[in-house]
């Protein structure tokens, strides 16, 4: 039971909030329901709670005695004793009072007033769910999270079956806009339904499919949302991966090996002993460079069966949309041996060479299906040179 507290003077309140934060009222725990009794008309009650991180909350004033009528207000403290109203609830009679929403980490106060009461009782508390993503609150089209001018990939979750996440992207140049929703590697995609707004209706994008607006008027805002699949039990620990933004276009790419004598008896487009120097240049459909996207060179330097064993080497584009990097694919023991006749130095040599066959491809972390290597031609052939020795 919590006894009645008397509200101190405002001057005393501000004086209490000095350097090291001290709440203006007694602190209570979150996710706990407290009960107050012996309530009379005109009584005021104020308590403090702290949110250690951003969270979805439900502030509650419930179970009022018959004939009672109380109001609930939530205040936020800026850390200096200055209070601002977050919200209030004043339902008729003894109906329960609720305030719902997503709040940033910080310090808050319940403030409850007994407008009508005669030795009454009520309970109050705050239910806190910290399992939310970084884009909350974005639970309505009006509070949609606005993504920047690039191709973006963001990770989010739905913290309940009723949660809906909204995102906006503005095509400032009238560029093509693309979107895609993925789950995790364990097949969680069926947790969610992904919709785009066509200007009049929400249209579902089928799972596993991308969707693109080839051209829009400059300044058009493309709207999407992620909602719970009612046919599946929601798991807030599952995170979706949303791609939304300028449709990426790979304009140039280069992957070159180090200085070796090339194997000629089989066609291996790229050959190297250890290093692959690679670069890319990306833009949107208007030619504007894509800054900050993440090309990835995927290398399998030794094909041993029908399964790929890709090793990923990532880079990031600069303001010109260019990425440049070097991948060290290591040394090897060769499956194949050949002798190469070479006179490139002006002197004829025979090189006993051991090597493995592999492949590489280029993808973009932020959006599927773009780069080098696709469904039909999946990779560029790679010769990994293990040893080269001159023989006489």
Secondary structure, 3 states (H helix, E strand, C coil): CCCCCCCCCHHHHHHHCCCCCCCCCCECCCCCCEEEEEEECCCEEEEEEEECCCEEEEEEEECCCCCCEEEEEEEEECCCCCEEEEEEECCCCCCCEEEEEEECCEEEEEEEEEEECEEEEEEEEEEEECCCCCCCCCCCHHHCEEECCCEEEEEECCCCCCCEEEEEEEECCCCCEEEEEECCCCCHHHHEEEEEECCCCEEECCCCCCEEECCCCCCEEEEEEEEECCCCCCCCCCCEEEEEEECCEEEEEEEEECCCCCCCCCCCCEEECCEEEEEEEEECCCCCECCCCCEEEEEECCCCCCCCCCEEEECCCCCCCEEEEEEECCCCCCCEEEEEEECCCCCCEEEEEEEEEEEEEEEECCEEEEEECCCCCCCEEEEEEEEEEEEC
